[in-house]
Amino acid sequence: MKKLIALMMCALLVFGMMSFASADGYKIAIMTGTTSQGEEEYYAAKTLAEQYPGVVLHDTYPDAFSSEVETTISKLIAFANDPEVKSIIFVQAVQGATAAFTQILNEMGRDDILLISGVPAEDPADISAASDIVLANDEIGCGYQVADLAHNWGCDVLVHYSFARHLSYETIVAKRDAMKLAAEAYGIEFVERDCPDPTGDAGMSGAQAAVLEDIPKVMQEYEGKKVCFYCTNCGLQVALQQAIVNEPNAYYALPCCPSPYHGFQEAFGLTATYGDIDGAIKNLAEFLNNNNAIGRFSTWALPVNMSMINAGFLYSVEYAEGRTNGKVDMDVLNKCFTEATGGEIELGAYQDQDGKTYDNYLLIALDPIDFADWLE
């Protein structure tokens, strides 16, 4: 794994010095959340926009995206109104992606634009029909991983935090069901617990406060037992991490979007060294070790959402410059992921519960890390 990280660092240096054969005549648009929704995606897009001014366009969707869908749609449409835009990369692809991409393709007639959705919030059947390429974490695989980690840690209870909006997503429900099935097979009590939706009236701060208050209550309820926690929302990872690190019998398997940057730096007051993934993991390992939590946390070594943007950008360049076989060229896409991350990533097609396979809905899966391996 450390060899992979070293390769990733070399790839990032090469990526930063990359030049185009011809940057004239096309633009690549990237839509992300703000730093409150997904800091690593925002950073990746912002960095590309700074490296390639005039080529990369970057905008953000509203924090209250579930109630401001029209704003998100209008921003995506604004990208497509520029005839030089040849690709739109949308990570995280929250509500509005399907409607906007369908309008861009059908009503605007922009079938020349490559449409890439990452971490989609809408059902696979809908988003895969509207997008050329969909990139997602292997949600079902993550569900099993969380239960596996809880079992390996000897946990008695696995608590799953979510809310109604998220539980309307097919992939989140499938992940929960996999987590529950595996947990119960291990003899672990599976508990579903409601938390506020950060896009609701309480906002992000209110939702985070509710989680911070609830975790000590859960630990009192299951006094003397080891409890593993999981939450489906990105913005709530900070509160989850802050609360868990202070509870000796509390465990944190994976963020909802596994990454060494997903909440940890803000939660623990660490510097977000985006150019040094190896260093970021070591900093986390040292903090956890100093706080008696080294064996109670895990994540993935690769910032997957960031890789979606960087690989998507490389692929968009290839597409815009005519070096792909159509819009979905898996050979080129795999090469772009290898270049963006420094290591091969297996992209598997999503298959729903009815057995239907979506060939352009591609899943990324990695193994969880043991922070103890990263101690100096």
C-alpha positions in Angstrom: 0.0 0.0 0.0 2.8 2.4 0.8 4.3 1.7 -2.6 0.9 2.7 -4.1 1.0 6.0 -2.2 4.5 6.7 -3.4 3.4 6.1 -7.0 0.4 8.4 -6.5 2.7 11.2 -5.4 4.9 10.8 -8.5 1.7 10.9 -10.6 0.5 14.1 -8.9 3.9 15.8 -9.7 3.7 14.7 -13.3 0.0 15.7 -13.4 0.9 19.2 -12.2 3.4 19.6 -15.0 1.2 18.2 -17.7 0.7 20.3 -20.9 -1.8 20.0 -23.7 -1.1 19.2 -27.2 -3.7 21.8 -28.0 -5.7 23.7 -25.4 -7.2 26.1 -28.0 -10.9 25.7 -28.9 -12.2 23.8 -25.9 -13.0 24.1 -22.3 -13.7 21.6 -19.5 -16.3 22.6 -16.9 -16.3 21.2 -13.4 -19.1 21.5 -10.8 -18.4 20.6 -7.2 -19.9 21.4 -3.8 -18.4 24.0 -1.5 -15.9 23.1 1.1 -18.7 22.4 3.6 -20.0 19.6 1.4 -16.8 18.1 0.0 -13.5 19.8 0.5 -11.3 17.5 -1.5 -13.5 17.8 -4.6 -13.5 21.6 -4.3 -9.7 21.6 -3.9 -9.2 19.3 -6.9 -11.3 21.5 -9.2 -9.9 24.7 -7.9 -6.4 23.5 -8.4 -7.1 22.5 -12.0 -8.7 25.8 -12.7 -5.6 27.6 -11.4 -3.3 25.4 -13.4 -5.2 25.7 -16.7 -6.9 29.1 -16.7 -9.3 29.6 -19.6 -9.5 25.9 -20.1 -11.0 24.7 -16.8 -14.2 26.4 -15.6 -15.2 25.7 -12.0 -18.5 26.5 -10.2 -20.2 25.2 -7.0 -23.7 24.0 -6.3 -25.6 25.5 -3.3 -25.1 24.0 0.1 -28.9 23.6 0.4 -28.8 21.7 -2.9 -31.9 19.5 -2.1 -34.1 22.6 -1.9 -32.3 24.6 -4.6 -32.2 22.1 -7.4 -33.1 24.7 -10.0 -30.0 26.7 -9.1 -27.8 23.6 -9.7 -29.6 22.9 -13.0 -29.2 26.5 -14.2 -25.4 26.5 -13.4 -25.0 23.3 -15.4 -27.0 24.8 -18.3 -24.8 27.9 -18.2 -21.7 25.7 -18.8 -23.4 24.1 -21.8 -24.3 27.6 -23.2 -20.6 28.1 -23.9 -20.0 26.4 -27.3 -16.4 25.8 -26.4 -17.3 23.6 -23.4 -16.7 20.0 -24.5 -17.0 18.3 -21.1 -18.8 18.7 -17.9 -17.6 16.9 -14.8 -20.0 16.9 -11.9 -18.8 15.6 -8.5 -20.7 15.1 -6.3 -23.6 14.8 -8.7 -26.4 15.9 -6.5 -30.1 16.3 -7.4 -30.5 18.0 -10.7 -27.8 16.2 -12.6 -30.3 14.0 -14.5 -32.6 16.9 -15.4 -29.8 19.2 -16.5 -27.9 16.6 -18.5 -31.1 15.5 -20.2 -31.8 19.1 -21.1 -28.3 19.7 -22.4 -28.4 16.6 -24.6 -32.0 16.7 -25.9 -33.2 20.3 -25.7 -30.0 22.1 -26.4 -28.7 19.6 -28.8 -25.2 19.5 -27.3 -24.5 15.9 -28.0 -20.9 17.0 -28.5 -20.4 17.5 -24.7 -19.0 14.7 -22.6 -21.1 14.3 -19.4 -19.4 12.8 -16.4 -21.2 12.3 -13.0 -19.3 11.3 -9.9 -20.8 10.2 -6.6 -24.3 10.4 -8.0 -27.2 11.1 -5.7 -29.9 10.0 -8.2 -30.9 6.4 -9.0 -28.5 4.5 -11.3 -31.1 3.9 -14.0 -31.8 7.7 -14.2 -28.3 9.1 -13.9 -26.7 6.4 -16.2 -29.2 7.2 -18.9 -28.4 10.9 -18.8 -24.6 10.7 -18.3 -22.0 9.3 -20.6 -19.9 8.1 -17.6 -20.9 7.6 -14.0 -18.2 7.2 -11.3 -19.1 5.9 -7.9 -17.7 4.2 -4.8 -18.6 0.6 -4.5 -21.4 1.3 -2.0 -22.4 -2.3 -1.4 -18.8 -3.3 -1.0 -18.4 -0.5 1.5 -21.3 -1.8 3.4 -19.6 -5.2 3.8 -16.3 -3.5 4.6 -17.8 -1.5 7.5 -19.3 -4.7 9.0 -16.0 -6.6 8.5 -14.1 -3.9 10.3 -16.6 -3.8 13.1 -16.2 -7.6 13.4 -12.4 -7.5 13.3 -12.4 -4.9 16.1 -14.7 -7.1 18.2 -17.6 -4.6 18.2 -20.9 -5.6 19.7 -23.0 -2.9 18.0 -23.0 -1.2 14.7 -24.9 2.1 14.5 -26.1 3.5 11.1 -26.9 7.2 11.0 -29.0 8.6 8.2 -32.2 10.5 7.3 -35.2 10.2 5.0 -33.6 12.0 1.9 -30.6 9.7 1.9 -32.7 6.6 2.5 -34.6 7.4 -0.8 -31.3 6.7 -2.7 -31.1 3.2 -4.2 -27.4 2.8 -3.6 -27.4 4.1 0.0 -30.2 1.6 0.9 -28.3 -1.2 -0.8 -25.2 -0.3 1.2 -27.2 -0.2 4.4 -28.8 -3.6 3.7 -25.4 -5.1 2.9 -24.0 -3.7 6.2 -26.9 -5.0 8.2 -26.8 -8.4 6.6 -23.1 -8.8 7.3 -23.3 -7.4 10.8 -26.1 -9.7 11.8 -24.2 -12.7 10.3 -21.3 -11.8 12.6 -23.6 -11.5 15.6 -23.3 -7.7 15.8 -26.4 -5.8 16.8 -27.4 -3.4 13.9 -29.1 -0.2 15.0 -30.6 2.4 12.6 -30.6 5.9 14.1 -32.0 9.1 12.7 -30.0 12.3 12.4 -31.0 15.7 11.0 -30.6 16.3 7.3 -27.9 19.1 6.9 -29.9 20.6 4.0 -32.9 21.0 6.3 -33.9 23.8 8.6 -31.2 23.0 11.2 -28.5 23.4 8.6 -25.1 21.8 8.8 -24.2 23.2 12.2 -27.4 22.0 13.7 -27.0 18.6 12.3 -23.4 18.3 13.5 -24.4 19.4 17.0 -27.1 16.7 17.1 -24.6 14.0 16.2 -22.1 15.3 18.7 -24.8 15.1 21.4 -26.2 11.7 20.4 -23.0 9.6 20.3 -22.3 9.9 24.0 -25.9 8.9 24.6 -25.5 5.9 22.5 -22.3 5.0 24.4 -24.2 5.3 27.7 -27.0 3.1 26.3 -24.5 0.4 25.4 -22.2 0.9 28.3 -19.4 -1.6 28.4 -19.8 -2.6 24.8 -17.8 -1.7 21.7 -19.8 0.4 19.2 -19.0 1.1 15.6 -20.6 4.1 14.0 -21.3 4.9 10.3 -23.1 8.0 8.8 -24.2 8.4 5.2 -23.6 12.2 5.0 -20.3 13.9 4.1 -20.7 17.0 6.2 -21.5 15.0 9.4 -18.2 13.0 9.3 -16.5 15.8 11.2 -18.9 15.6 14.1 -18.8 11.8 14.0 -15.0 11.7 14.1 -14.8 14.3 16.9 -17.2 12.5 19.1 -15.8 9.0 18.5 -12.2 9.8 19.2 -13.2 10.8 22.8 -15.1 7.6 23.5 -12.7 4.7 24.3 -15.2 2.0 23.2 -16.4 3.9 20.0 -15.1 2.9 16.6 -15.1 4.6 13.1 -14.9 2.2 10.2 -15.1 4.4 7.1 -16.3 7.8 6.0 -19.2 7.8 3.6 -16.7 8.7 0.8 -13.6 6.9 2.0 -10.5 9.1 1.9 -7.7 10.3 4.1 -9.2 13.8 3.7 -12.8 13.2 4.4 -13.4 15.2 7.5 -10.4 14.2 9.4 -8.3 17.4 9.1 -11.1 19.7 10.1 -12.2 17.3 12.9 -8.8 17.0 14.4 -7.3 20.4 13.6 -4.7 19.0 11.1 -3.3 20.6 8.0 -4.9 19.2 4.8 -1.8 18.4 2.9 -3.5 17.6 -0.5 -0.1 17.4 -2.3 1.2 14.8 0.2 -1.2 11.9 0.7 1.4 9.9 2.5 2.1 12.7 4.9 -1.7 13.2 5.5 -2.1 9.6 6.5 1.0 9.7 8.8 -0.3 12.9 10.4 -3.6 11.1 11.1 -1.9 8.0 12.4 0.2 10.1 14.8 -2.9 12.0 16.0 -4.9 8.9 16.6 -2.0 7.2 18.3 -1.6 10.2 20.7 -5.3 10.0 21.5 -5.5 6.3 22.1 -7.5 5.7 18.9 -5.0 4.2 16.5 -6.9 0.9 16.4 -10.4 2.4 16.3 -10.4 4.3 12.9 -9.9 3.4 9.3 -10.4 4.8 5.8 -9.1 4.3 2.2 -5.6 5.5 1.3 -6.8 7.0 -1.9 -9.0 10.2 -2.0 -11.5 8.7 -4.4 -13.6 11.7 -5.1 -10.5 13.7 -5.9 -9.4 11.0 -8.3 -12.7 11.1 -10.1 -12.1 14.8 -10.9 -8.5 14.4 -11.9 -9.0 11.3 -14.0 -12.2 12.8 -15.4 -10.2 15.8 -16.4 -7.5 13.8 -18.1 -10.1 11.8 -19.9 -11.9 14.9 -21.0 -8.7 16.2 -22.6 -8.3 13.0 -24.5 -12.0 13.2 -25.6 -11.8 16.9 -26.6 -8.6 16.3 -28.6 -10.1 13.3 -30.4 -8.1 10.5 -28.8 -11.0 8.4 -27.5 -13.1 5.9 -29.4 -16.4 7.7 -28.8 -17.5 9.0 -25.4 -16.9 5.8 -23.4 -13.5 4.4 -24.1 -12.7 2.1 -21.2 -9.1 1.6 -22.3 -8.4 5.3 -22.2 -10.4 5.8 -19.1 -8.4 3.2 -17.2 -5.2 4.8 -18.4 -6.4 8.2 -17.1 -7.2 6.7 -13.7 -3.7 5.1 -13.6 -2.1 8.4 -14.5 -4.2 10.4 -12.0 -3.6 8.1 -9.1 -0.3 6.4 -9.8 -1.8 2.9 -9.4 -4.3 0.7 -11.2 -7.9 0.9 -10.1 -10.3 -1.7 -11.1 -13.5 -0.2 -12.5 -16.5 -2.5 -12.2 -20.0 -2.0 -13.7 -22.9 -1.5 -11.2 -25.5 -4.3 -11.1 -28.8 -3.6 -9.4 -30.8 -5.9 -7.2 -32.7 -7.2 -10.2 -29.5 -8.2 -11.9 -29.5 -5.4 -14.5 -26.0 -4.2 -15.3 -25.2 -0.5 -16.1 -22.1 -0.6 -18.2 -21.4 3.1 -17.9 -22.0 3.2 -14.1 -18.5 2.4 -12.9 -17.6 1.4 -9.3 -14.3 2.0 -7.5 -13.3 -0.2 -4.6 -10.2 -0.2 -2.4 -9.2 -1.9 0.9 -9.3 -0.1 4.2 -6.1 0.8 5.9 -4.7 0.1 9.3 -3.3 3.4 10.7 -0.8 1.5 12.8 1.1 0.7 9.6 1.7 4.4 9.2 3.3 5.2 12.5 6.9 6.3 12.3 
